[in-house]
């Protein structure tokens, strides 16, 4: 015989199969030890397998006597043990299944387990495959959370066992499944019908909904009647929803869907439900630089412009006035139903301090307050109700120029003023500080009639004339040719600063608030009076003209 007895005996134990490393055999569990499992595969010696290979979620579901499929690793490793591997057996069987599916163009079951560069990992048994991002679905999908952890069907499109490389596609499976369903759906698809679908992907501008063979776009503006920033506020991936077909482009196979159209449009008859000046409560839903949006009913929002938030602060920061979610009272100012815009006001729900001021004060009343700010054109004074009144530069001082007078004031200073005008509609209050005291010019004119002789001090002199300070600080002016009956070319030759001057009050310029004076007119007046007196005395013979002149001049005639 060519075969030895030992070879024949071993062949009888293994059923005649070749026992090379990697061979899969059936073995019986003989013993369970803390670290290994002892099995009998019908060989000369018992086999050992690490017990960790049998643990599932940390638990061992194995009993003595169970039959298991294992792969041979080594035969009698020198210590009288034959080593087997359960994991290796499963991996070999998975590769065989993948090879068969690849060659036969069949599907395999796998689970998406993670994301990697360019795609995702898929566990198929004990083999990890690669799923390109473009092959997850018929459309590219960024978020696969709704698919992860679920058994899914895949097509094997590339297989290289030596390099341990497997590439799969879910899109090919879906395209095959959807083709018949899609054709049926497209044949019956029309605008206005309501369908059920599953949200499969969220994007910035909306959500893609799987209608069963074809995807439709649910735009963010068609999700709800109210304003939203994120589609996730309304729908979630994997959610089944009912949608209405708004538009269907058969040539491009594009479907536009609507969710809000399944409910009543809250903007219908909106103006009838909310007449102008209606006051109601709403919730702040969004804050911008130019105001805040307030929801007055589900799906209906209005804008409170920054100018309608506060009576006194036109440029108030909306974030300091309201917070998102806050309930506020608003008034309907205007409704544009066609453009779906509502203008709301918050300040209109509280008393108008300008109207309150006009009811409590009138022209001529005295008020007091602190200086809030000083500008090029005047001084703003804080008044009751948080409003400001303006004192124009021209109303600061009767005699001093406004640009000079304003230097006497500073922010925070308490001042008294008189109400000059109130325009509550334009939110303007005019005040005067100088009006608190009597006008010195008016007082001067009351005490000195035109033609009267007045006295003043020379404050400034130039060739053409001189500025004279009169009683009460009233300003007078005398021209050079009015300084004497004799011709005067240069006033500086006759007067100097500090001189006392008596002159006749001949006129007043109310606009410039300057009293016009004349020494020449005074002299003419005095001479006329002397002549008149002479004429009267001459008729009685009491005195001579010389004597009268001496008396007038106050001299002795020497």
HELIX and SHEET records of a PDB file:
HELIX    1   1 UNK A    5  UNK A   14  1                                  10    
HELIX    2   2 UNK A   51  UNK A   54  5                                   4    
HELIX    3   3 UNK A   86  UNK A  104  1                                  19    
HELIX    4   4 UNK A  133  UNK A  135  5                                   3    
HELIX    5   5 UNK A  171  UNK A  188  1                                  18    
HELIX    6   6 UNK A  220  UNK A  222  5                                   3    
HELIX    7   7 UNK A  231  UNK A  233  5                                   3    
HELIX    8   8 UNK A  260  UNK A  262  5                                   3    
HELIX    9   9 UNK A  270  UNK A  273  1                                   4    
HELIX   10  10 UNK A  306  UNK A  308  5                                   3    
HELIX   11  11 UNK A  318  UNK A  321  1                                   4    
HELIX   12  12 UNK A  347  UNK A  349  5                                   3    
HELIX   13  13 UNK A  353  UNK A  360  1                                   8    
HELIX   14  14 UNK A  393  UNK A  395  5                                   3    
HELIX   15  15 UNK A  402  UNK A  405  1                                   4    
HELIX   16  16 UNK A  406  UNK A  408  5                                   3    
HELIX   17  17 UNK A  434  UNK A  436  5                                   3    
HELIX   18  18 UNK A  440  UNK A  447  1                                   8    
HELIX   19  19 UNK A  471  UNK A  473  5                                   3    
HELIX   20  20 UNK A  480  UNK A  482  5                                   3    
HELIX   21  21 UNK A  491  UNK A  493  5                                   3    
HELIX   22  22 UNK A  519  UNK A  538  1                                  20    
HELIX   23  23 UNK A  545  UNK A  553  1                                   9    
SHEET    1   A 6 UNK A  24  UNK A  32  0                                        
SHEET    2   A 6 UNK A  36  UNK A  40 -1                                        
SHEET    3   A 6 UNK A  47  UNK A  50 -1                                        
SHEET    4   A 6 UNK A  82  UNK A  85  1                                        
SHEET    5   A 6 UNK A  67  UNK A  74 -1                                        
SHEET    6   A 6 UNK A  24  UNK A  32 -1                                        
SHEET    1   B 2 UNK A  55  UNK A  56  0                                        
SHEET    2   B 2 UNK A  59  UNK A  60 -1                                        
SHEET    1   C 6 UNK A 107  UNK A 116  0                                        
SHEET    2   C 6 UNK A 119  UNK A 124 -1                                        
SHEET    3   C 6 UNK A 127  UNK A 132 -1                                        
SHEET    4   C 6 UNK A 165  UNK A 169  1                                        
SHEET    5   C 6 UNK A 151  UNK A 160 -1                                        
SHEET    6   C 6 UNK A 107  UNK A 116 -1                                        
SHEET    1   D 6 UNK A 194  UNK A 203  0                                        
SHEET    2   D 6 UNK A 206  UNK A 210 -1                                        
SHEET    3   D 6 UNK A 215  UNK A 219 -1                                        
SHEET    4   D 6 UNK A 254  UNK A 258  1                                        
SHEET    5   D 6 UNK A 240  UNK A 249 -1                                        
SHEET    6   D 6 UNK A 194  UNK A 203 -1                                        
SHEET    1   E 6 UNK A 279  UNK A 288  0                                        
SHEET    2   E 6 UNK A 291  UNK A 297 -1                                        
SHEET    3   E 6 UNK A 300  UNK A 305 -1                                        
SHEET    4   E 6 UNK A 341  UNK A 345  1                                        
SHEET    5   E 6 UNK A 327  UNK A 336 -1                                        
SHEET    6   E 6 UNK A 279  UNK A 288 -1                                        
SHEET    1   F 6 UNK A 366  UNK A 374  0                                        
SHEET    2   F 6 UNK A 378  UNK A 382 -1                                        
SHEET    3   F 6 UNK A 388  UNK A 392 -1                                        
SHEET    4   F 6 UNK A 428  UNK A 432  1                                        
SHEET    5   F 6 UNK A 414  UNK A 423 -1                                        
SHEET    6   F 6 UNK A 366  UNK A 374 -1                                        
SHEET    1   G 6 UNK A 453  UNK A 462  0                                        
SHEET    2   G 6 UNK A 465  UNK A 469 -1                                        
SHEET    3   G 6 UNK A 475  UNK A 479 -1                                        
SHEET    4   G 6 UNK A 514  UNK A 518  1                                        
SHEET    5   G 6 UNK A 500  UNK A 509 -1                                        
SHEET    6   G 6 UNK A 453  UNK A 462 -1                                        
END                                                                             
